[in-house]
Amino acid sequence: MARKNSHVTDTGKEEEWGCQINNLNSYDKKLIKGFMRGFARIMILWLISKSRQHGYEIMTQIHASSPLDKKMPSASMIYPVLHKLEKEGLVIGTWEHHGKRKVKYYEITDEGNKSLNRIRQIAAHGKKMGATDLWKEFMKDMFFLEEDMGD
């Protein structure tokens, strides 16, 4: 079933709205921000596994993909995650000169790749052990992961 970009008002009437966080009530905003924080480390590690890049590139990619306003996530969220991933040995950062500026590029380490693979294996193992498809259904429903979704 395809979803529209809409919401139900207090009167029970469905209205179309722009996908901007400003249109949400404060509790919905907190839920979305919490969800994004929860997945941030894995997503950032995954992005770095795709290609070597610097923090601003990562932030730009996440902003460009966000269905919400372009202020999420902020640099104050991205850079601490990068530093934590580096401290844990999952990525390595190297400084390079670009004109008069120094830019720190991050690339995934072998341990970072192993970590992503362990996360993938946990998901696959759960399915083999008879786990339900609840997470799969949740992701499909919430993030429109079915090819026939969207009009």
N, C-alpha and C positions, 0 to 999 in steps of 0.2 A: 504494500500500500504506500503510495507516494504521499509525502508530507508537503504542506504549504508553509510558506514563511508567514505564520500567523500566530495569534494567541487568543485565548478566550478572556473577555473582559469580565468585570465583576457582575455585569448584567447577564452573563452567560452567552453573549453574542461573540462570535469569532470575528476578529478584525485582522487585516494584514498590517504588518509592521516591519520596520527595518531591523536587521540583525545588529543592533548596537546595544552594548551593555547599559547605556543610559536608559533604555526602555524597560529594564528589569527592575523588580523591587530589590531592596537591599539584601534580603535573604538569598534570592536567586543569584545575585552578584557574588555573594560569599561562597555559594556552592560551586559556581563556575571557577572562581579563582582558586579554590581549594583543589578542585579536580585538576586544573592546569598545573598547580604546584606539585601535585602527586605524581604526575607523569613527566614532569620537566626533566629530571635527571636521565630517565630512559630515552626520552625523545632527543635530548641534546647529544647523548652518547651515540644514538642511532644516526643522527645527522652527521656527526663527525666521522662515523664509520663509512659514510657514503663518499666523503671527500674532506681533505684537509682544509680547514677554514678558520677564520678568526671570529671573535665574539660578535662583532657587529654584523657579519654575514649571517650568523646563526639567528640573531635577533631579527634581522630583516626577513629571513625565510619564515620564521614563526609568525611574525606580524603579517606577512603577505598571505599566509594560509589561514589566519584567524577569521572565523565568521563573526567575531565581535569587533569592537573598536580597535584601532591600531595601537593602543597604549598597553596592550598585554602581550607578552610579559615585558617588563621594563628591564633596563640594564641592571638595576639593583637586584633583580632575580637571576638574570642570566650569568653574570660574572661570578657570583658566589658558587653557583652550580659548577661552572667551569673549574674554579679553584678547588672545589671539593673533589671533582672527578680527577683532577691532576694530583691532588694529595693522596688519593686512593690508588694511584697508579693506573687508572683506566685510560687516561689520555696524557699526552706529553705536549707541552707548549714550548715553542721556540720563537725568539724575537727576531724580527727582520726589519731592515730599514726600507722605508718607502718614502723616498724624497727626504724631507726633514723629520718625518715621523717614524716612530718605531711601532710595529704592529706584531702582536703575539698570535701566531698560528697554532692551532691545536690539531693533533692527529691521534687516532686511536692506537692504543698499544695492543700487544697480543693479549694481555689480561683483559683489556676492554672488550675485545672481540669475544673472548671466552665468556665474559660476563653476559653479553648480549645473547650468545648461543645458549647459555644456561637458562636464561629467561625464556627463550623460545622452547627449549626442551621441557621446562616445567609446564608450559601451556600444553605441549603435545602429550606429555606424560599424563596429565590430568585427564585428557580425553581417553587415553588408553585404559586408565584405571576406572572408567565408567562415570567420570564426572559428567554432569549435565551440560547442556549448551547455554547455560544462563549467561555467562560472560559474552559468548559469541552473539547471542540474541540481543543483549544489551548494546554491544558495540554496533551491530547492524541497525538497530532501532534508533539509537541516539546519534549516530554519525553517518547514517545513510550509506552503509557499506555494500548494499546490494546493487548490482548493476542496473536493475530495472527501476530503481528508486529515482525520484526527481523528475519533474516535468519540464 
